[in-house]
Amino acid sequence: ETLQRIVSTLVNKNDEIHNFIDMLNHTISNVQVNSSNAISELDEEFDGLYSVLHEMKGSMANTIQQEEARKIQALQDQLSQCSRALESSEELLELAVQSLDIKNPVELLEVENIDWIVTVASAFRLSLKPKVSDSMTHMMVDFALEKRMLQAVKFLPVPKAPEIDVAACLVADNCITVSWRMPEEDSRIDHFVLEYRKTNFDGLPRLKGEQRWELVDYIKATQYTLSGLKFDTKYMNLRVQACNKAVAGEYSDPVTLETKAFVFSLDSTSSHLNLKVEDTYVEWDPTGGKGQEKIKGKENKNSNTASPKRSTNSPRASARGGRDRFAGESYTVLGDTAVESGQHYWEVRAQKDCKSYSVGVTYRNPGKFDQLGKTNSSWCIHINNWLQTTFSAKHNNKAKTLDIPVPDRIGVYCDFDGGQLSFYNANSKALLHTFRTKFTQPLLPGFMIWCGGLTVSTGLQVPSAVKTLQKNENGLGGSTSSLNNVA
């Protein structure tokens, strides 16, 4: 036995080392890929910077050219004005010089207004100062600051990995609330990314046999609730990373939260031949038994030969045990997984055309003609929709009428260790009935139907409302004592 434990320990350790080696090789590959991606992103950033600078250079050069054109146009306009004034002034000058040579008083009178003409001449109203300066210094740029800024460009600080606060995480009502914090305050963080995946392995995530990560992006707060989950695995891996505007940080250390949910399927090998069974759905099929009784008879004669579907190596097969199909008027199918401890919850929805059905639990290996609630080893609630609707709780062939409306969805709560089986309105969580007893054997979910179909929902946690009601339910025990098998 000691050697066997040593061998088992070494095998487990070898598996852990193999998984770790796989993880290291995967990490090396990721480093190479991520490094190549980082270089590509760096090229894109610098190409973008070059493009911006080139665009800015063209825009500023265009502005200089426009300023040059404006100044030249102003100076040319002034030059044209000066040329016209100079031409007029030269004509006046020639006229004045000619007037100096006039001796005849009569001719002199003809030019007596020359002083007024000279006074109003454009040459005397002309500003002899350039309208614009030839300086272009106002179009000069100083990139000293920008150069220092560019020289100071470094890799953007990568946000540190968040830390998941396991104590603040909550698993309840088929939801997981994840809470985390940053190791130090970082105002540049823009959002967080949460990744999760289902797993049946406790501890660190494994590469082999794992489902892919599911991603929730652009989370602004440091808490997030994953809702509407079906806990069809034992655990959930979770990790978080922080992101700023340009880069994402490292993921937090992954945490594994236990989901604690009861998962089972309907065992088609146990069902009555008049039932058509899928994993979580059973339907009345009145023609199901025709042409199959002979085959079933052969199966009974050869019952010593194990069917491949009933391999005793399977945990679910061991939960069922070897047994025959239900027969006669016991239109029943069982779940393939037994309740042996703890608190569990599942739900059942009936089709509108169901005429008669029962929902409950039974010990293993009931008789093939046994009906739920008619033996001392089974408990159920029964709904009969023939002519008028009746609703009752059944155990040990005794029935208690339930004078309440029949819900369209029924929740089943089983506290194996506490000896309690309760039925609820799955929508309102109102209590329908409670059985109290001491369970002495593992329990299998049981379903009986006549006409119509039932859908079973498993992988559900015990709702918080049900847990709260259980604390206050002890006072209701007396009303159900007549149906309880108290051992």
C-alpha positions in Angstrom: 0.0 0.0 0.0 2.9 2.4 0.8 4.5 1.7 -2.6 1.1 2.2 -4.3 0.8 5.6 -2.6 4.3 6.5 -3.7 3.7 5.4 -7.2 0.4 7.4 -7.3 2.2 10.4 -5.9 5.0 10.2 -8.5 2.5 9.7 -11.3 0.6 12.9 -10.2 3.9 14.8 -9.9 5.0 13.6 -13.3 1.7 14.8 -14.8 2.2 18.2 -13.1 5.7 18.5 -14.5 4.6 17.5 -17.9 1.8 20.1 -17.8 4.3 22.7 -16.6 6.7 21.9 -19.4 3.9 22.3 -21.9 3.0 25.6 -20.3 6.7 26.8 -20.5 6.9 25.8 -24.2 3.7 27.5 -24.9 5.0 30.6 -23.1 8.2 30.6 -25.2 6.2 30.4 -28.3 4.0 33.3 -27.1 7.0 35.4 -26.3 8.3 35.0 -29.9 4.9 35.8 -31.4 4.3 38.7 -29.1 7.8 40.1 -29.7 7.1 40.0 -33.5 3.8 41.7 -32.9 5.4 44.4 -30.8 7.9 45.2 -33.5 5.2 45.4 -36.1 3.2 47.7 -33.9 6.3 49.9 -33.3 6.8 50.2 -37.1 3.2 51.2 -37.4 3.5 53.8 -34.7 6.7 55.4 -36.2 5.2 55.2 -39.7 2.2 57.1 -38.3 4.5 59.6 -36.7 6.4 60.1 -39.9 3.1 60.5 -41.7 2.0 63.2 -39.2 5.3 65.0 -39.5 5.2 64.9 -43.3 1.7 66.2 -43.3 2.6 69.0 -40.9 5.6 69.9 -43.0 3.5 70.2 -46.1 0.9 72.3 -44.3 3.4 74.7 -42.8 5.4 75.0 -46.1 2.1 75.9 -47.8 1.4 78.6 -45.2 4.9 80.1 -45.9 4.2 80.1 -49.6 0.9 81.8 -49.0 2.6 84.5 -46.8 5.2 85.0 -49.5 2.5 85.5 -52.2 0.6 87.9 -50.0 3.6 90.1 -49.3 4.8 90.0 -52.9 1.3 91.0 -54.1 1.2 93.9 -51.6 4.6 95.2 -52.6 3.8 94.8 -56.3 0.6 96.8 -55.8 2.6 99.5 -54.0 5.3 99.4 -56.8 2.6 100.0 -59.5 1.2 102.9 -57.5 4.6 104.5 -57.1 5.3 104.1 -60.8 2.1 105.9 -61.8 2.8 108.7 -59.3 6.4 109.0 -60.6 5.1 109.3 -64.2 2.6 112.0 -63.2 5.3 113.9 -61.3 7.7 113.8 -64.2 5.0 115.4 -66.4 4.4 118.2 -63.9 8.1 118.7 -63.6 8.5 119.2 -67.3 5.5 121.6 -67.4 7.0 123.6 -64.5 10.4 123.9 -66.2 8.7 125.0 -69.4 6.8 127.6 -67.5 10.0 129.2 -66.3 10.9 130.2 -69.9 7.6 132.0 -70.5 8.1 135.8 -70.9 4.7 136.8 -72.3 2.3 137.8 -69.5 -0.7 136.5 -71.4 0.8 133.0 -71.7 1.9 133.1 -68.1 -1.7 133.5 -67.0 -2.6 130.3 -68.7 -0.3 128.3 -66.3 -1.1 130.3 -63.2 -2.9 127.3 -61.6 0.2 125.1 -61.8 0.9 125.5 -58.0 -2.5 124.0 -57.2 -1.9 121.1 -59.7 1.4 120.3 -58.0 -0.2 120.4 -54.6 -2.8 117.8 -55.3 -0.4 115.6 -57.3 -0.4 111.9 -56.2 3.3 112.0 -55.7 2.8 114.3 -52.7 0.2 111.9 -51.1 2.3 108.8 -51.6 3.8 106.9 -48.6 7.3 106.1 -49.4 7.4 103.2 -46.9 6.9 99.5 -47.8 3.5 98.2 -46.8 5.0 94.9 -45.7 8.3 93.8 -44.3 10.6 91.4 -46.1 11.1 89.5 -42.9 9.8 85.9 -42.7 11.0 85.3 -39.1 7.4 84.9 -38.0 7.3 81.8 -40.1 10.2 80.1 -38.4 9.7 77.0 -36.2 11.5 75.9 -33.1 11.4 72.2 -32.6 13.7 72.2 -29.6 10.9 71.2 -27.2 9.5 68.6 -29.6 12.9 67.1 -30.1 13.4 66.8 -26.4 10.0 65.2 -26.2 10.7 62.8 -29.0 14.1 61.9 -27.4 12.2 61.2 -24.2 9.8 58.8 -25.9 10.0 55.4 -24.2 7.9 52.3 -24.2 4.5 53.0 -22.7 4.4 51.7 -19.1 2.6 48.5 -19.1 -0.2 48.3 -16.5 0.6 45.9 -13.7 -1.3 42.7 -13.3 -4.5 43.1 -11.2 -4.9 41.0 -8.1 -8.2 39.0 -7.9 -9.7 39.3 -4.4 -10.8 35.7 -3.9 -12.5 36.5 -0.5 -14.7 39.1 -2.3 -15.6 36.8 -5.2 -19.1 35.3 -4.9 -20.6 32.2 -6.5 -24.4 32.1 -6.2 -27.6 31.9 -8.2 -25.8 30.6 -11.3 -23.7 33.7 -11.3 -20.1 34.5 -10.5 -19.1 37.9 -9.2 -15.4 38.6 -9.6 -13.7 41.4 -7.7 -10.1 42.6 -8.2 -7.8 45.5 -7.3 -4.6 47.1 -8.7 -1.4 46.7 -6.7 -1.0 50.4 -7.0 -3.1 53.3 -8.3 -2.7 53.9 -12.1 -4.7 56.8 -13.5 -3.8 55.7 -17.1 -5.9 52.5 -17.0 -8.8 52.8 -19.4 -10.5 49.5 -18.9 -10.2 45.8 -17.8 -10.6 42.5 -19.6 -12.0 39.4 -17.9 -11.4 35.9 -19.2 -13.1 32.8 -17.8 -13.4 29.1 -18.7 -15.0 26.0 -17.2 -12.8 23.2 -16.0 -12.9 20.0 -14.0 -9.4 20.5 -12.6 -8.6 22.3 -9.4 -5.6 24.5 -9.1 -3.6 26.1 -11.9 -5.0 26.1 -15.5 -3.8 23.3 -17.8 -3.2 23.4 -21.5 -4.3 20.0 -22.3 -8.0 19.1 -22.2 -9.1 22.6 -21.3 -11.9 24.7 -22.9 -10.9 28.0 -24.5 -11.1 31.2 -22.6 -14.3 33.3 -22.9 -13.7 37.0 -23.0 -15.5 40.0 -21.5 -13.9 43.3 -22.7 -14.1 47.0 -21.8 -15.0 46.6 -18.1 -14.7 50.0 -16.5 -15.2 48.9 -12.8 -13.1 46.6 -10.7 -15.9 44.1 -10.3 -18.0 42.1 -12.8 -20.8 39.6 -12.5 -21.1 36.7 -15.0 -24.7 35.7 -15.1 -26.8 33.0 -16.7 -24.2 30.4 -16.3 -24.7 26.6 -16.3 -22.3 25.0 -13.9 -21.8 21.7 -15.7 -18.2 21.6 -14.5 -16.7 21.6 -11.0 -14.7 24.7 -11.3 -14.3 28.0 -13.1 -10.9 29.6 -14.0 -10.8 33.4 -14.0 -8.1 36.0 -14.8 -8.1 39.7 -15.4 -5.8 42.2 -17.2 -5.7 46.0 -17.2 -5.4 48.1 -20.4 -4.5 51.7 -21.0 -5.2 53.5 -24.3 -2.5 51.7 -26.2 -1.3 48.5 -24.4 -2.7 45.7 -22.2 -0.9 44.5 -19.2 -0.1 41.0 -17.9 -3.0 38.8 -16.7 -3.5 38.4 -13.1 -2.7 35.1 -11.5 -5.6 32.9 -12.5 -7.9 31.8 -9.7 -10.1 28.7 -9.6 -13.6 29.0 -8.0 -15.6 25.9 -7.1 -19.1 26.0 -8.6 -20.7 23.2 -6.7 -23.6 22.2 -9.0 -25.4 18.9 -9.5 -25.3 17.7 -13.1 -27.1 14.7 -14.4 -28.7 13.4 -17.6 -31.8 11.2 -18.0 -30.8 7.5 -18.1 -32.4 6.1 -21.2 -31.4 2.6 -20.2 -33.8 2.8 -17.2 -36.8 4.3 -19.0 -40.0 2.7 -19.8 -40.3 1.7 -23.5 -43.1 4.1 -24.0 -40.8 7.0 -23.2 -38.6 8.7 -25.7 -35.6 10.0 -23.8 -32.8 12.5 -24.6 -30.2 13.9 -22.2 -32.5 16.4 -20.4 -35.9 15.7 -22.1 -38.4 12.9 -21.8 -41.6 12.5 -23.9 -44.5 10.1 -23.8 -44.4 7.9 -26.9 -47.4 5.5 -27.0 -45.9 3.5 -29.8 -42.5 3.1 -28.2 -43.0 -0.5 -26.9 -44.3 -2.0 -30.1 -41.9 -4.3 -31.8 -39.4 -4.0 -28.9 -40.9 -6.4 -26.3 -39.2 -9.4 -28.1 -35.9 -7.6 -28.1 -36.4 -6.7 -24.4 -37.2 -10.4 -23.6 -33.9 -11.4 -25.2 -32.1 -8.8 -23.1 -33.7 -10.2 -19.9 -32.7 -13.7 -20.8 -29.1 -12.6 -21.4 -29.0 -10.3 -18.4 -25.8 -11.8 -17.3 -24.0 -10.3 -20.3 -23.1 -6.7 -19.5 -24.2 -4.1 -22.1 -21.6 -1.7 -23.3 -23.9 1.2 -22.2 -23.9 -0.3 -18.7 -20.2 -0.6 -18.2 -19.5 -1.0 -14.4 -16.3 1.1 -14.8 -18.4 4.3 -15.4 -19.2 6.4 -12.3 -22.7 7.0 -13.6 -23.2 3.3 -14.3 -22.3 2.5 -10.7 -24.8 5.1 -9.6 -27.5 3.3 -11.6 -26.5 -0.2 -10.9 -27.7 -3.1 -13.0 -31.4 -3.0 -13.4 -34.2 -3.6 -15.8 -36.3 -1.0 -17.6 -39.5 0.2 -16.0 -42.6 -1.6 -17.3 -46.3 -1.9 -16.9 -47.9 1.5 -15.9 -44.7 2.8 -14.4 -43.9 5.3 -17.1 -40.7 6.3 -15.4 -37.1 7.4 -16.2 -34.3 8.1 -13.6 -31.3 10.4 -13.6 -28.0 8.8 -14.3 -26.2 10.4 -11.3 -27.0 9.7 -7.6 -27.1 12.2 -4.8 -25.0 10.9 -1.9 -24.3 14.0 0.1 -24.7 17.8 0.2 -27.4 20.2 -1.0 -28.6 20.1 -4.7 -31.1 21.8 -6.9 -32.7 21.1 -10.3 -35.8 22.3 -12.2 -38.4 20.6 -14.3 -40.8 22.2 -16.9 -43.8 20.3 -18.2 -45.4 20.8 -21.6 -48.9 22.3 -21.6 -50.4 19.1 -23.0 -49.0 16.9 -20.1 -51.9 14.9 -18.7 -50.1 13.3 -15.8 -46.6 13.5 -14.4 -44.5 13.1 -11.2 -41.2 14.7 -10.1 -39.2 13.4 -7.2 -36.4 11.1 -6.0 -36.0 7.4 -5.3 -33.5 5.0 -3.8 -31.4 3.0 -6.2 -32.9 -0.1 -7.9 -36.6 0.4 -7.5 -38.8 -2.4 -8.9 -39.5 -2.1 -12.6 -43.3 -1.9 -11.8 -42.8 0.6 -8.9 -44.3 4.1 -9.3 -42.9 7.2 -7.7 -44.4 8.0 -4.3 -46.1 4.6 -4.0 -43.2 3.0 -2.2 -41.5 3.8 1.1 -38.3 4.5 -0.9 -39.5 7.2 -3.2 -40.9 10.8 -2.7 -42.6 13.0 -5.3 -45.2 15.5 -6.1 -47.8 14.5 -8.7 -49.8 16.5 -11.1 -52.9 15.1 -12.8 -54.6 17.1 -15.5 -57.3 14.7 -16.6 -60.8 16.3 -16.4 -59.7 18.5 -13.6 -56.3 19.4 -12.2 -55.1 17.7 -9.0 -51.9 18.5 -7.2 -50.5 16.2 -4.5 -47.4 15.1 -2.6 -46.9 11.3 -2.5 -44.8 8.9 -0.4 -45.3 5.3 0.7 -48.6 5.2 -1.2 -50.0 8.1 0.7 -51.0 11.3 -0.9 -51.5 14.8 0.5 -53.5 17.3 -1.6 -51.7 20.6 -2.2 -54.3 23.3 -2.5 -52.1 25.7 -4.5 -51.8 26.5 -8.2 -49.5 24.3 -10.2 -46.5 26.3 -11.5 -45.2 25.9 -15.0 -41.7 25.2 -13.6 -40.9 23.2 -10.5 -37.7 23.5 -8.5 -36.4 20.5 -6.6 -34.2 21.0 -3.6 -32.5 18.0 -1.9 -30.6 18.3 1.3 -29.3 14.7 1.6 -27.4 15.2 4.9 -30.2 17.3 6.4 -32.9 14.8 5.4 -35.0 17.3 3.5 -36.6 17.2 0.1 -38.5 20.4 -0.9 -40.4 21.5 -4.0 -40.7 25.1 -5.1 -42.3 27.3 -7.7 -39.1 27.9 -9.7 -40.3 31.3 -10.8 -41.4 32.8 -7.5 -39.4 30.5 -5.2 -42.6 29.9 -3.2 -42.5 26.6 -1.2 -44.9 23.9 -2.5 -44.1 21.1 -0.2 -41.4 19.6 2.0 -40.6 16.0 2.9 -38.4 15.4 6.0 -36.7 12.1 6.6 -33.3 10.5 7.1 -32.0 9.3 3.8 -30.3 5.9 4.2 -29.3 5.3 0.6 -28.1 7.4 -2.4 -31.0 9.1 -4.2 -31.7 9.2 -7.9 -33.8 11.9 -9.5 -37.0 10.3 -10.9 -39.6 11.4 -13.4 -42.9 9.8 -14.4 -45.0 11.0 -17.3 -48.1 10.0 -19.2 -48.8 12.1 -22.3 -46.7 15.2 -23.1 -43.1 15.9 -22.2 -40.8 17.1 -19.4 -37.6 19.2 -19.7 -35.1 19.0 -16.9 -32.6 21.7 -16.1 -29.4 20.6 -14.2 -26.1 22.3 -13.4 -28.0 24.8 -11.3 -26.9 26.0 -7.9 -29.2 26.2 -4.9 -30.9 29.7 -5.3 -30.2 32.2 -2.5 -34.0 32.6 -2.0 -34.3 28.8 -1.4 -31.4 28.9 1.1 -33.2 31.7 2.9 -36.5 29.9 3.0 -34.8 26.7 4.3 -33.8 28.6 7.4 -37.4 29.4 8.2 -39.0 26.1 7.1 -38.6 24.1 10.3 -42.0 25.3 11.5 -43.7 23.7 8.4 -42.6 20.2 9.3 -45.8 19.2 11.2 -47.9 19.7 8.1 -46.0 17.0 6.2 -45.2 14.5 8.9 -47.9 12.1 7.8 -46.0 11.5 4.5 -42.5 11.3 5.9 -40.6 8.2 6.4 -38.6 9.1 9.5 -36.0 6.5 10.2 
